[in-house]
């Protein structure tokens, strides 16, 4: 099944998000049902322990999974996170590059299930997540 939209326009919409820009995330790659989002860890991504804040890892996982789901939708549809379960496995370090891989894994009616994994540039797995989205119209 082909994507229902212009890939360049899709990239522009994602990258124009003020939240996406503020956190300095980067849309690395996307295809139908999957997306890769990158982040160069900066000091403002760290917590008081000088490791990547858990909320930042959560955000990366949710963003990659939601973009993956978005690649399967019509241009007038958007995913909204209903729930997300995350497992933190290793701390992220300052100065590292992180990559989140999101993948749609199933759907039923207006509910969509997706998974995500966040790794650092060495391949170390930092967290995994499983999300449920509802689909809304613009």
N, C-alpha and C positions, 0 to 999 in steps of 0.2 A: 504494500500500500504506500502510495506517495504522500509526501507532506502536502497539506492543504494551503500552503502559503509560499511567498517568496523568501528564500533563506536569508538574503541580504537584509530585507526589511525586518525579518524576525530578529536578526542580530542587532540591528539598530534599535529596535524597541527594547530589547533586553538591556543593552548597554547604556541606554538613555535613562534608566531608572536612577533617581537620585540616591536611593539606598545602596544600590549596586556600585555606583560611582564613589559614594562616601567611604565605603569600606574598601575600595580599590580592588574589587573582584574583577576577574577577566573571564569572558566566555571563550574558552579555548577551542571547543569543538562541539558540534551537535549533529545528530542524525535522528531519524524517526525512533522515538522511544528512549533516547539516551542523550546525555549531555555531560560535558566536562567543564568545570569551573575552577579557575586557578586563583591563587592569592600569594603574593609575596608578603610574608609576615613582617609587620612593622611594629614599632613600640606600642602604638595605641591598640593593637590586637592582643596585648599581653595582660595578664592579671597581676596581682601583687606577688605571686610566686615566680614571676618572670617566665611563665609558660603561656601558650595560646589560651585565651579565655574559653571556657567550655561553651559559652554562648556563641562565640565566633565559629567554633567547630559545628555547632548545631545549625547556625545560619548557612554555612557552606553546604552542609548536607541537604538542608531543606531547599536551598536555592537550586542546587544541581538536580535534585529530584523533581522539583516543580517545573524547571525548564524542560527536563526530559518528558514530563507529562504534556507540557505545552506543545511540544513538537507533533503531537498526535491530534491536536484540537483544531477546530475551525478558527479563523482569525478573530471572530467575535466571542470566543470562549476563553476563559481563564480558569486555572486551578486555584482553589483555596484550601489551605491546610486545615484539616479537621483534627488530626492527631499525628503525633510523631513519637516514636520510641527510639531512644539512642543509647548505644553502649560505648562508653569512653574506654579505650584500650591502652593508649599511650599518650604522654604529653607531647604537644607541639612546641618546638623551640624557636626562639627569636632568630630572625635572619633566614629562616628556611622558606622554601617554596612549597605550598600545599596544593593538592589537586583533589577535587571532589568529583566522583563519578556517580551520576544519578541514572537510574534505569527504571522505566515503567515495567511492572511485572504482571498487572492484570486490571480488569475493570468489570464492574457490574452496575448497570443502570447509570446513575450519576456519580458513583464512587469509583475512585481510581487508587490503586495501590502501587507504590514505588519504593525502591530501595536506593541507598546511597552509601558510599564508602569514601572516607577522607584519608589520604596518604601524604607523607612528605616526599621530598624529591629522592630520598634513598629507597622509597617503596614501603617504609614502615607504616603500618595501618594504625591510624590514630582513633578512628571511630567508625561505627556502622550505624545505619538508621533505617527504619521502616516507617513509611508515612502513608496516611490515607488523605485523599483530597476529594473535595466535591467540585463539580464543574459549574461555573456560573457564566452568565452572558454579560456582555458589556452594555 
